[in-house]
Amino acid sequence: MSDQTPVEDATMPTRHCSLIMKGGITSGVIYPRLVDELSHTYRFADIGGSSAGAIAAAAAAIAEYQRQETGTNDGFEALSRLPEELATPVGKGSVLLSLFHPQPETEALFGALTAILDATGASPLCRTLSGVWALERAYPLRALLGALPGLGLVAWGVLAGGAAMGSGLAGGVVLALIGSVVGAVLGVWRTVSVKVPKNLFGLCSGRGGTAKLPALTDWLHTYYQKLAGRSAQDAPVTFADLAAQGINLRVMTTNLSQRRPMAMPWAEAGFFFPRSDWEKLFPPEVVEWMARPENAPTGPKNPARAREFRARLKQAADQGLVPLPYGDDLPVVVAVRMSLSFPVLISAVPLASLRWTQDTAEFVTNWFTDGGLCANLPVHFFDRPIPGNPTFAINLEQIDGPITSVDKGSALPTDNRIPPRQITTWEAGAKGGLGSFVGAMLATWQSWVDGEALRLPGYRDRVVTVYTTAAEGGLNLSMPQGTVTTLADRGRVAGAKLVTKFAGHTKGDLSGFDRHRWLRLRASLAGVAEWLDEFAETFDQSVNGALSYSDLVRLPAARLRFYNHDVRAVRAMVAELRTLAGAVDTDKLSADAPRPRAKLRLTPYDRAASDRTPRVVDLADLPELRIETLK
């Protein structure tokens, strides 16, 4: 890296990059200065993230929007000051802690949780005692009721006197302690089983707080509007606003009801929001704006389908459901909030869709939770076989032991031959027993897809990893001001490493980005070669009871009319592929390809909503609404 010279700073950079940020709850304070550092060299064309990464991605996109609108870096400069603002002490905590504002019915459990989390770094015994004390303070009445039998035994011992006093006192104290813990635990159980579900499955809804110290969603809305040069009462910033300036923002959420991740803004229609619930989750001006008829999707032009669409809208309205603005018309703050619904800590977000049962249709609730549940670092965003611009990914990783300097707080491979740093978290935490085992399972479940992608050549070399300790980021909601500042500085240094490697000039060798592009080209060609081999091998194979593919493409068009396919186009492409497979030495392309080799495969196309005409909805976009008559 020392032999490279970074490009000159500029208000409106000519270089473009894409940026993807990982979720990590309070670890998100790493991102503002990192984004600011990159902004001096790059214009952000595509920005994405999950959970806390979605918060930062939206802020970066809106800051870029502001730069395109005004020609200044004011938005990025404001973003770089954000860590200090969040770390400002207020009351018994900080502005950052105040964002996690619990509802009255969940306040006790939230207070106990934060107290337990504040004991991070203490010995297991101290943490256990701290947790017990926190629970009993959170549920004093239940703890007292649970202790009453023990206190009664103590009183009996005192009254009885003699030999009974000692046993009565000893047994009573032990029973009182156990009973108080049991009482507090029963209080926790009631909160978790009854109150948390009523609060839409979260301790904090994202609303509440005060005008000076608003809760998370209210703060996000105000902050995003301010970054865009708008007031909170103005029309909320939408994905369409960003797209008009050439900015493509994508965030990940998880549809628990359909058991799949979903990238927003999506090109799927047919979702409706329950206004009564959403008024508990989003600022009133945002809900009111989305409920306006002019911001609702427009129905199909076909008269019959238009009537069906209007009927479904009426059915929805009768149940208090409002059509969700379609595609890019969605406010950015809504998508971000749906992405950061960290399970149990922050309420899930309900949306309704139609489900068909025989000849009738009914609305069912889809519960959306944290995007990091399935894709905490969605490295596939904006990906192409061969990139035109670099796509940087920011990985977050907790390590054991101290981080001795800001520079050592992040790592970026300087050579593709250097494998990504692997930390065996389970072996390191195996002494923790069942708890650490379960933690290792959850971490694997959450990140194995992203982790596999990070191993690939042409992927791993553009991923910078920022390290944290157990007392930093994550669920450490009460981080002191110095810790927040340290994390923010690590982010800035990580951004500088990316700039130096990919935008610097190297004497006598390819630049970092050119090396990256060559590796991606070689890896992609090897993947194509393997795909062609498998295609050619399978195409002519005979299948018992079925036509071979070569026979299928020879069928007359009349037999394939049901599928409405251009048979001639299919035949032409098949011929080209077979010719290519025979002309290319696929073995040579694969033999010296970067390792591990990449494999091409078909996956569902999570196309961006901007690929469609905004607000114009056809029933073909609504599988839940489509009625097909089979003859």
N, C-alpha and C positions, 0 to 999 in steps of 0.2 A: 504493500500500500504506500510505502514511503516514496516510491519512484513515480507516483502519479500526482498530477496537479489538478485540483478541482476547477471546474468552470467558474467563470465570473458570476457574481451575484447580479440579479436583474429583477426589476419589478414585474415584468411580464416575460417569464422564461419562454424560450422557443422549444425546449425539450418537453416531452410528455411522458408520464408514467402512470401506472395503475398501482393501487395500494390496497392491501387487505390486512385487517387487524383482528387479532384474536380476542375472545372474551376472557374476562378475568375479574369481574366486579370492580373493586377499588383499584386494581392494577391498571385500570384505564387512565390513571393520572400520568402514566408513562407516555401517552400518545401526543398530547398537545404540543410539546416542544419538539418531538420527533417530526410531527407534521410540519411545523414551522420551519425546521431545518431543511426538510426536503423542498419546501415551497420556494426557497430562494433559487433553486436550480431547475425544478420541474413544475410544469402545470399538470394538475391532476385531471386526467381524462376519465378514469374509472376508479371508483372507491367503494370498498365493501367491507363488511365485518359482521360479527355475531356478538350479541349481548353488549358488554361494555365496549367491545370493538365497534359495534353498530353506533353507539353514542358518538365515538370519536370519528367514525367514517362520515356520519351526517354533518358533524361540525366542520370537518375538513371540506366536504362538498359545498356547504353553504359559504364557508370562507372563500373558496375558489369562485363561487357564484358572485360574491361581493367584489372580488378582484376583477372579474370579467365585466361587471357592471360599472365599477368606478375607476378601474385602472390603478388601484392602490393595494398595498398589502395590509391595510388596517385590520381586516378580518383575521389574518394569520397572526398579526401582532397581538390582537386581543386573545386569540387562542393560546398563545405562548404564556400569557399572564394567568391563565385559568388555574393552574396548580396552586399558585399562591392564594388565589381567591378561595379555592376550595379548602385550603389548609388554615384559613383564618380562624382563630379560636373564638368560639361563641358559647357562653354558658359553661357547661361541663364537658363540651366536646368541640367540634369544629363545624364549619359549613358543610363539609362532606358528610359527616354523621347526620346532620339535620335533614339531609335529603331523604334519608331512610326514616320516614315519619310513620310510625305505626298507627293503626286505628285504635280507638279507645278499648275495644273488646280484645285486642291482641297486644296491648301495650305491655302488660305484665310479662308475657312470654318473651317479647322482644327485648325488654330490659334485662331479663335473665340471660338471654342469648348473648347480648353484647358484653355483659359482665364476664361470661365464660370465655368468650373470644379474647377479651382483654388480658386473660391469664396465659395467653400463648407464650411459650418459652419457659414457664415455670415447671417445676418437677411434677410428675404424674400425681403424687399425693397432694401437692398444693393446688393443682388444677381441679382435682376431685373435690377437695374441701371448698374451693372457691365456687365450684359449680353448685354444690349442695347449699351453700350459704346464699347464693344468688337466687336459687329456686325458692328458698324459704322466704326471702325478702320479697320476691315477686308474688307469692301466694301466702301472705302472713296468716289470714284467717283459716285457710285450709290446713296450714302447718300447725296452727294452734289447736284446731279440732283434732288433728291426728295425734297430737301430743297429749291430749286430755287423759287417756287411760294411764299413760306413764306418770303424769302429774298426780293422778288420783292414787296411784300406788305409792308415790313419794309421800303424799299426805298421810296415807294409812300408816306408813312406816314411822313417820314422826309422831303420830298420835299413839301408835302402839308402844313405842319406846322399847327399851331393852334390846334383846337380840334381834328382834324383828326390824328394828330401825335400820341397821346396817344393810340387811338384805333388801328391805323395802326401798331404801334410798338408791342402792346400786341398781337393783332391777328396774326401779321406776325411771331413773335417768336414762338407762339404755332403752327402755321401752318408749320413753318420751322422744328420744332422738330418732329412733326408727319410725315412730308414728308420725313425727313432723315431716320426715322425708317422704313417707308414703302419702301423706296429705298433700304435700306440694306436688308430688308426681301425679296424683289424681287431678290436681288443678291443671297441670300441663296437658294431661290426657283430654280433659274436657275442652281446653282451648284448641288443641290440635284436631280433635274429632268433631267438634261442633262449631266453634267460632271461626277457625281458619277457613273451612269450606264456605261458611256464610260470607266471608270476606273474599270470595272468589279465589280460594286456595292460596292465600298469601297473608303474611303478617302485615305487610305494607301495601296499600293499594296504589301508591304513587301520588295521591292527592292529600290535601290537608296542609298543615303547617301554618305559617303566617305570611303576611305580605313581605316582610323582611327576610324570613327564612322559609321559603316555600318547599313543599315536598318535591320529589324527584320529577314527576311528569310536568307539573306546573313550572318548575325551574327550567326543564328542557325546552318547553314551548317558548317561554320568555327569552331564553338564551339564544335559541335558533332564530327567533324573530329579530332580535337585536343584531346578531351577526349578519343577517340579510338586510339590515337597515329598515326594519319594520317594527311597529309596535305590536304588543300582544293582541290588540283588538283588530289589527289588520288581517287580511286573508292569510291563512297559514301557508308557509312555504311548502310547495308540492314538488313531487318528482318531475312534473312537467316544467316547472320553473327552472330547475337545474338542467333538464335536457335541452331547454332553449339556449343555454350557454354551452352546450356540448359536454355536459357533465353527467356521467352515468353512475348513479348511486344504487347499490344493491345491499340488502341486509337479509339475514337468515332468521327465520322463525321456525317453530316446531308445532305441527298440528298433531296433538296427542290423539285426537279422536280418529284421525285417518292414519296415525302411526307413521308419519313421514315428515321430513324437513320440507320447508317451502321458502323459496327465495322471493323477496318482495322488492319492487312491485311485481305482482304476478299478472299473467295474462289470463287468469281464470276469472270468470264472473260467477254470479249466482250466490254470493255471500251477502248477508244482511247483518247489521249490528243491532243488538237490543238496546234501545236508547236509555232505558232506565238503568241498566248495568253500566253502560259506557259513560253516563254522567258521573258515576263513581270513580271512573278511571282516567278521564280526560278533562281538560279545562272546558268550561261551558262554551267559550267562543269557538273552540275546535269542533265540538259536537254540533253546535248550531250551524256552523258553516257546512259540515258534511250533510246535514239534514235538509239543506235547501234544495228544492226541486231542480234548480239549474245545475247542481253538482252531481246529480244522480246519473247513472248510466242511461243512455238512449236505447230504446228497444230496436228490434230488427225491422227492416223495411217490408219484408214479406207480410202481407195482411194477416194470414192465418197465424203465423208465428208471433206477430205483433199482438194479436188478441190473447194468445196464450201467455205471452210475457206480461201483459197488463193484468191478466187474471192472477198471476203469481204475485205481482206487486201489491194487488189489493189484499190477497191472502196474507201477505207479510205485514201490511199496514194494520190489519185487524188484530195482529198479535204483537203490536208495538215494535215491529222490526222495520228498519230503514235500510235501503240498498246501499252497500258500501261503494263509495266512489271508485270507478273502474280504472285499473292500471295506473298510469302516470298522474291521474287526477288525485291520487291519495296524498294527504298531508304527510310530510316526512316524519313528523313527531309520532304519528300513529304507528308507522312501520317500526320505528326505533323502539317504541314502548312494547310492541309485540315481540321484539327480538330480545329484550332484556328482562323478561319475566322470570328471573332466577327462581327455581322451584322453592315454594314455601316462603321464602323471604319476600318476594314481590308477587302480587296477585296475577293469576293467569287472565287471559283476555278471551271472552266468548264471542263467537260469530255463529250465525245460523246459516244452514244450507238445507236444501230440499232432499228428502229421501223418498223414493218411490216404493210403495207396498201394493202389489197388484195394480189396481187401476186408480189408486189414490196417492196423494203426495202429502207428506207432513214435514214440518221444519224440525230439524234436530240441531243440537248445539255442538259446535266444534270448539274445543278448548285449545288455545294457543299459548305455548310457554316458551321458555328460553331457547333461542336459536342455537346456543352452544350445546344443547342436549345431544344433538346429532352431528353438528358441524361447527365446532368452536373456532376453527380456523379454516374457512371455506376457500382453500387454495385453488379450487377449480373455477372460481369466479373469473370472468374475463379471459379465460385461457383459450389459446389457439394452438394448433400444431406447431407453428413457428411464429413467435411474437414479433410484432412491429415495434412495440415499446416495452420497456421492462415492467414487469409486474412484481412489486416488492411485497413480501409477506412479513408481518411482524409476529414472531412467536414469543410466548411468555413461558418461562420455565422456573419452577421453584427448585432451589438447590440447598443442600446442607452446608453449614459452615458460613463464615463471614465472606462478604465481598469487599475486598481490600481497597478498591479504587473505582472511580466512575468508569474508567476505560475497561476494566475487567468485568464490569456489570453487563456486558453484551458481547456477542460473538457472531462473526460473519465469516464463512469459509472464504479464504483467499485463493483457493485452488479447488477445482471440482474433484480432484483425486482425494481430497480430504473428506472423509465421510462425516455426516452430521453427528454432533456430539450426542451420545446416548447415555442417559442416566438411569440406572437400574433402581427405580424408586421402591420396588417391592422388596428387593434384597436389603436395601438400606433401612426399610421400615418394618422388616419382618419381626423384629423384637416387639413390635406393638401388638402382636397377636391378631385376633379376629378383626378388630377395628381397622388395622392397616391393610389386612387382606381384602376386606370389603371396599376400602378406599381404592386399592389397586384395581379391583374389578370395575368400579365405577369410572375410574380414569381411563381404563382401556376401552370400555363401552363408549365413552364420550369421544375419544380422540383417535381410535385406531385407523379410521379412514384418512383423516388428515395426516396422521403419522406415516402411513404407507406412501402417500404422495410426496412427503418431505424427503423420502429416501431416494427419489428419482433424480438422475442427472439432468441438469437444466431446470430443476425445481429447487433443489437444496441450496444451490449457490446464490440464490437471490432471496433467501430467508435469513433475516437477522433475528437472533434470539436474545431477548432481554431477560436477565436473571433477577429473581427475587428470593428473599429468605422467608422463613416461616412467619416472621413478624411483619412482613411487608405485603401489601396488596391483598388480593383475594377477599376473604371475609373479615379482614382486619378493618372494621368500620371506624375505629377510633384511632387511626394512625396520627402520631404527633406531627407538627408542622415540618420538622426537620426531615422526617421519613418521606413525606410527600414530595418535598423539594428534591431529595436525593433520587427518588424514582423518576421524577420529571427530568432531571439532568442525565440520568442513564438513557432516557429516551432520546434526548438531543444528541448524545454521543453515538447512539445506534444509527440515527438518521445520517449523521456525518460519515459514518463508515460506508453506508450505502452510496452516498454521493461520491465519495472518494473512489470507490471501486468501479461504479458504473458510469460516472460522468467525468472521470479523470482521463488524462492522456498518458499513455504508457509508451516509453521510447523503445523502438525496435520490436514491438510485439503487439498483438491484438489488444484492444481495450477490453475492460471487464465486460461491457455489454456485448461486444463482438464475439468474445470467447463464449459467452452465455448463448448467443444466437447460434453459433456453430454447433455447440453441444445439443441444443434443442433440435436443430436440423438433423443431425446424425441420429439422435434417439427417435425422432419421428419417422425417418426413412426406414430404420430398422423395424419399427412397429408396423409400417405399411408393408414392408417385405414379408413379414410373418403373416399378416392378414391376407395378402395375395396368395401365399402358399396354401393357407387353409381354405381360402375361397376356391382356388383351382382344384384342390384335392377333393373337396366335397361336391363340387358342381356336377360332376359326371357320375357320381356314385349312384348305383341303383338301390332303391329302397323297397323292401317287401311291402306290397299292398299300397304303394304310393308311387306317383310319377317322380322321375328324377328331375332336377332343376333344368337340365338341358331339354327335357320333354315339355316342362311347364312353359318355357319361353317360346316353344313352337306351337302352342295351342292357338287356334284361331281367336281373333279378337272377340267374336260373338260369345264364346264360352266364358270370357273374362269381363263382360260388360257390367256385371253386378258390382265390380270393384271400381269401375270408373277410372281405370288406369290407362295411360297412353302406352299401349303394348309396343309400339315401334320404338319409343324412347327407351323402354326397358331393354329390348333386344339390342339396341345400339350400344347402350352402356355395358351390357354383359359382354358384347364382342370386344369392346375396348379394354375391359378389365382382363379378359382372357389373353388378349394380345400382349398386354403389359406384363402379365405374370410370366409369359413365355419369353419375353425379351429381356427382363431384368434378372441379373444374377443376385437373387435374394440371399443366397448363402454368404456372399461377400459383404453385403450390407449388414447382415446380422452378426457376422463373425467378430468384427472389431468395433461393434457398437459400444457406447458407454454402458457401464453396469451400475446397478441392475437394469436389465432391459425393460423398456416400456411395452405395454400391450394395448392395442386398440380394441375398444369394445363399445357397443351401443348402450347408451343410457338414456332415460327420459330427457327430453329437451326442455329444460327449465327456461324457456325463452323469456326475454325481458318484455314487460308490458309495452315498452316503447316500440316494439316490432309491430304492434297493432294500432289501428286507428282509435284514439282515445274516446271513451264514452259510448262508442257505437258497439252494441252487443248483439250478437246473433245467437239464437238458441243452440246453434252448433257449438258455441263456446260453453254451453251450459249442459253438460251431460246429465245433470240431475233433472233438468227441465225438458229434455228432448223426448218426444214421443215418436216411436217408430211403429208403423203398422206392417207386420210381416205377412206376406201373402204366400 
